[in-house]
């Protein structure tokens, strides 16, 4: 299963960007713009805001106990734990 499929399974049904935006907003984001909301979500989880979104996700996932490559951790987050 692809990570995007897991996101829709965990949050759906619906369009993936709409689902992610709603998830981010339900977890600390206030923006209605996807990229800003993603940064706000990660910041609300205690991640220091940097210029690189992947670095922020890496810190969040590692801090949450996930391991392996970025793809492995995203798979665990969405496909195993359902976000």
Secondary structure, 3 states (H helix, E strand, C coil): CCHHHHHHHHHCCCCHHHHHHHHHHHCCCCCCCHHHHHHHHHHHCCCCCCCCHHHHHHHHHHHCCCCCCHHHHHHHHHHHCCC
